[in-house]
Amino acid sequence: MKEVIIFLRENAFWLHHVLVEYKLIYLDLWSVVHFWTGAFFFACLSALKWKQRWKWLFIFVAGFEVFEAFIFIGILKLFMPEKIPDVFVDIILGMAGGYLVFYILGKDKISLKAKQHFVIIVTSAIISFFWTGFYSYRLNINSVNTGPLNIIAFIFWWFSGYVVIQMFRKLKGKLNNDFYSILSVTSVFYLLLFPLNYFISEIIHIHEISHEHNILIGSFFSANSALIKFYLLFPFILISVYSWFNHLSRKTYAYNNDL
């Protein structure tokens, strides 16, 4: 537990990057986390078939703000102190995240194909968001190094995640076996790492300069222990989170249609 607290204290500062600050409106990257947390809570409440889920969503979102203020900020000193308007904005964002899930996943107005794409996009975006932010990418392109969330790295991993999940879905439909589908997708991902890295570093000359690369495979594939671990875990984490979110999406739709 102590190690987790130290890690968050040292590495979560990037989430305090301000997006919008105007009078009582204050949005930072934590606001994105609050929005998707509300969406996730609402999906979980729907999957568990909780009655009065909107009331419970508000209780969870508001309760988390109180817990964050007293424990995470007041006692553990993990995050920066918040102003009172920030708390209300975070609660509104959490409820808005819940409404987005209700609107897209819980209604027949949105097609099944659109629902599936929504889950894929959200899954890959969330993993790309946290990985890009915590790793703190800096590239040899000064124009994209303006904030803690490097936009090129974020879009690259977002798109990569989208492709990996789509490959998994198509293979699962043909093979009808999760294990072989995951194994096939993972193998393709690992094999493509080398030519893709060569194209990025040697052809279009984009290099990551924020971290030391002390692992060299061949003459062009350089990395470090953090990158290697992420490369190895990325397809497994991606598919696992997607499968979980996809299950929640089906349960959310079923909740509304069982009413």
C-alpha positions in Angstrom: 0.0 0.0 0.0 2.8 2.4 0.9 4.4 1.8 -2.5 1.1 2.6 -4.3 0.8 5.9 -2.3 4.4 6.9 -3.2 3.8 6.0 -6.9 0.7 8.1 -7.1 2.3 11.0 -5.2 5.2 11.1 -7.6 3.5 10.3 -10.9 -0.1 11.6 -10.8 0.9 15.3 -10.9 0.3 15.3 -14.7 -3.5 14.9 -14.1 -3.5 18.4 -12.6 -2.8 20.0 -16.0 -5.4 22.7 -16.5 -7.6 22.5 -19.6 -10.1 25.3 -18.9 -10.1 27.9 -16.1 -12.8 30.6 -16.3 -14.5 32.1 -13.2 -16.2 29.1 -11.4 -15.4 26.7 -14.2 -12.2 24.7 -13.7 -11.3 21.6 -15.8 -8.1 19.7 -15.7 -7.1 16.2 -16.7 -8.6 14.9 -13.5 -11.9 16.1 -14.9 -11.6 13.4 -17.6 -11.1 10.8 -14.9 -14.2 12.0 -13.0 -16.3 11.9 -16.2 -15.3 8.3 -17.0 -15.5 7.2 -13.4 -19.2 8.3 -13.4 -19.8 6.4 -16.6 -18.2 3.3 -15.1 -20.1 3.5 -11.9 -23.4 3.8 -13.8 -22.6 0.8 -15.9 -21.7 -1.2 -12.8 -25.0 -0.2 -11.1 -26.9 -1.2 -14.2 -25.1 -4.6 -14.4 -25.9 -5.2 -10.8 -29.5 -4.2 -11.4 -29.5 -1.7 -8.6 -32.8 0.1 -8.2 -32.7 4.0 -8.2 -29.3 3.9 -9.9 -29.3 7.6 -10.5 -29.6 8.3 -6.8 -26.9 5.8 -6.0 -24.7 7.2 -8.7 -24.9 10.6 -7.1 -24.2 9.1 -3.7 -21.1 7.3 -5.1 -19.8 10.4 -7.0 -20.4 12.8 -4.1 -19.1 10.3 -1.6 -15.9 9.9 -3.6 -15.4 13.7 -3.6 -15.7 13.7 0.2 -13.4 10.7 0.5 -10.9 12.3 -1.9 -10.9 15.6 0.1 -10.5 14.1 3.6 -8.3 11.0 2.8 -6.4 11.5 -0.5 -5.8 15.2 -0.1 -6.2 15.9 3.7 -4.4 12.9 5.2 -2.3 11.3 2.5 -1.5 14.5 0.7 -1.7 12.7 -2.7 -3.3 15.4 -4.7 -3.5 19.2 -4.8 -6.2 20.9 -2.7 -9.4 21.7 -4.5 -11.7 24.7 -4.4 -15.3 24.3 -3.5 -16.5 25.0 -7.1 -14.1 22.2 -8.3 -16.0 19.7 -6.2 -19.4 20.6 -7.7 -17.9 20.5 -11.2 -16.5 17.0 -10.6 -19.9 15.8 -9.3 -21.6 17.2 -12.4 -19.0 15.5 -14.7 -19.5 12.2 -12.9 -23.3 12.4 -13.4 -22.7 13.5 -17.1 -20.6 10.4 -17.6 -23.4 8.3 -16.3 -25.9 9.9 -18.7 -23.6 9.3 -21.6 -23.6 5.6 -20.9 -27.4 5.7 -20.4 -28.0 7.5 -23.7 -25.6 5.4 -25.9 -25.8 1.9 -24.3 -29.2 1.9 -22.7 -31.4 2.9 -25.6 -32.6 1.4 -28.9 -32.0 4.7 -30.7 -28.3 3.8 -31.1 -27.5 0.8 -33.3 -25.8 -2.3 -31.9 -22.8 -1.6 -34.2 -22.5 2.0 -32.9 -22.6 0.7 -29.3 -19.8 -1.8 -30.0 -17.7 1.0 -31.6 -18.3 3.2 -28.6 -17.1 0.5 -26.2 -14.0 -0.1 -28.4 -13.2 3.6 -28.7 -13.6 4.2 -24.9 -11.5 1.1 -24.0 -8.6 2.1 -26.2 -8.8 5.8 -25.2 -8.7 5.1 -21.5 -5.7 2.8 -21.7 -3.9 5.2 -24.0 -4.8 8.1 -21.7 -3.3 6.6 -18.6 -0.3 5.1 -20.3 0.7 8.2 -22.2 0.2 10.4 -19.2 2.1 8.2 -16.6 4.9 7.5 -19.0 5.3 11.2 -19.8 6.2 11.0 -23.5 8.4 13.7 -25.0 9.2 13.5 -28.7 11.7 15.2 -30.9 8.9 17.4 -32.2 8.7 20.5 -30.0 5.2 21.5 -31.1 3.6 18.4 -29.5 5.4 18.7 -26.2 3.2 21.4 -24.8 1.5 19.4 -22.1 1.8 16.3 -20.0 -0.4 14.3 -22.4 1.6 14.0 -25.7 -1.1 14.2 -28.3 0.8 12.2 -31.0 1.6 9.3 -28.5 -1.9 9.4 -27.2 -3.5 9.1 -30.7 -1.0 6.4 -31.7 -1.8 4.2 -28.8 -5.5 5.0 -29.1 -5.6 3.9 -32.7 -3.4 0.9 -32.0 -5.7 -0.2 -29.3 -8.7 0.2 -31.6 -7.0 -2.0 -34.3 -6.0 -4.7 -31.8 -9.6 -5.0 -30.4 -11.1 -5.1 -33.9 -8.7 -7.9 -34.8 -9.6 -9.8 -31.7 -13.3 -9.4 -32.4 -13.0 -10.7 -36.0 -10.8 -13.6 -35.0 -13.1 -14.5 -32.1 -16.0 -14.6 -34.6 -14.1 -17.0 -36.9 -12.3 -19.2 -34.3 -15.0 -19.1 -31.7 -12.3 -19.4 -29.0 -11.0 -16.6 -26.7 -7.7 -18.2 -26.0 -6.6 -18.7 -29.6 -8.0 -15.4 -30.6 -6.0 -13.6 -27.9 -2.9 -15.6 -28.8 -3.2 -14.8 -32.5 -3.7 -11.1 -31.9 -0.9 -10.9 -29.4 1.5 -12.7 -31.8 0.6 -10.3 -34.6 1.1 -7.3 -32.3 4.5 -8.5 -31.2 5.6 -9.2 -34.8 4.5 -5.7 -36.0 6.4 -3.9 -33.3 9.7 -4.2 -35.1 8.7 -3.0 -38.6 6.5 -0.3 -37.1 9.3 0.9 -34.8 11.6 1.0 -37.8 9.1 3.0 -39.8 8.6 5.5 -37.0 12.2 6.0 -36.0 14.1 5.5 -39.3 11.6 6.6 -42.0 9.6 9.5 -40.5 12.3 10.2 -37.8 10.1 10.4 -34.7 12.0 9.6 -31.5 11.1 9.5 -27.9 13.6 11.7 -25.9 12.1 11.8 -22.4 13.5 8.5 -21.1 16.8 6.7 -21.4 16.7 3.7 -23.7 19.0 1.0 -22.3 17.6 -2.0 -24.2 18.7 -2.4 -27.8 17.2 -5.1 -30.0 18.9 -5.1 -33.5 20.2 -1.8 -34.8 16.9 0.2 -34.6 14.7 -1.1 -31.8 15.6 0.7 -28.6 13.5 0.6 -25.4 13.7 0.5 -21.7 12.2 -1.7 -19.1 8.9 0.3 -18.8 8.3 0.2 -22.5 9.1 -3.5 -22.7 6.6 -4.3 -19.9 4.0 -2.2 -21.6 4.6 -3.8 -25.0 4.2 -7.3 -23.4 1.1 -6.4 -21.4 -0.7 -4.1 -23.8 -2.8 -6.6 -25.9 -3.7 -8.6 -22.7 -4.8 -5.5 -20.8 -6.6 -4.1 -23.8 -8.6 -7.2 -24.5 -9.4 -7.9 -20.8 -10.7 -4.4 -20.3 -12.7 -4.5 -23.5 -14.3 -7.8 -22.6 -15.2 -6.4 -19.2 -16.6 -3.2 -20.6 -18.5 -5.1 -23.3 -20.1 -7.2 -20.6 -21.1 -4.1 -18.7 -22.6 -2.6 -21.9 -24.8 -5.6 -22.5 -26.0 -5.5 -18.9 -26.7 -1.8 -19.2 -28.9 -2.4 -22.3 -30.6 -5.3 -20.6 -31.4 -3.3 -17.5 -33.3 -0.7 -19.5 -35.2 -3.2 -21.6 -36.2 -5.3 -18.5 -37.9 -2.3 -16.9 
